[in-house]
Amino acid sequence: MKVWIDQDLCTGDGLCEEICPSVFTLQDDGLAYVKDETTVFNSPGGAQQMALVPSSKESEVIEASEECPGECIFVEMEA
C-alpha cells in the first residue's frame, strides 16, 4: 500500500498525524505530508510524493483517510 496527500485539499486539522504519526506529519506550512522512517515527502508533495506504508500501519492509514475532514488522503493498493 502507498499513500499520498493532496496539499491543495488539506485543512491542516492534524487528525491524520494523531491517528498515525509514523506515516503522517504536519509541516511549518500547516499542511500534512506523508513520510517514511527517514524522509518527509514534501518536495513538492502531492501524488508525486508517495510513501510506502508498512503492513502493520495499513489499518491506521485507512482510518486516517476515512476521518480526514479535507478528504485529501489517497491510498493506492498494490497489486
N, C-alpha and C positions, 0 to 999 in steps of 0.2 A: 504494500500500500504506500502511496505517496500522497502528500498534502501540500497545498499552497493557499495563499491568501490574496484576495484582490483588495489591495490597499485603497482603491477608489471607493469601495463599499464599506470599509472598516469604520466602525463608530468609536473605536478606542475604548470600548467598555471593559475589556480585560477578562471577560469570562473564560475565554479560551486558555489564557495563561493560568487562571485559577484552577481550571479543570485538569489541564495537562501541561505543567510548567517545563517538562523536559522536551516538549515539541514546539510550544508557542512562547513568544516573548513580546513585550511592548518596548518600543524604542523611544528615543528622545523626541521623535516627531509625533508621539501619541498614538501611533498605529501599531498593530500587531504584525508580526512576521513569524515564519517558521524557522526552526533551527534543528541541527543535529548535535551530536556531542561536542563538536569543535567549531561550528560555523553558524552564524546567523545569516540567513539568506535575504539580505536587504539591499542588494545591488543588482538589479533595480527592484527586486521583489516581484510580485505577481506570478503569472504562470511560468515565467522563465526561471523561477527560483523555487523548485520543488524539493521537499525534504522527504527522505525515505523514513517511514515510520517503523520503529521496532515492533515486532509482533505483540510484545507484551503491552504496548500502548495503543493498539488499534481501537479498542473499545472506548478509551478516553478521547481519542481524536474524533471518533464518530459522534460521541456525546457533545463535544465542543462544537462540532459542525452543526448539530441539531439545535443547540442552545444559543448560537450566535445571533444577536439581535440584528446585525447588519447582513446576515446571510452571505458572508464573504469568504467562508472556508470551503475549499473544494477538495474532495477526496477522490483519488483515482486508484481504482483497484487494479492490481497487476494480474495478468492472465496466467 
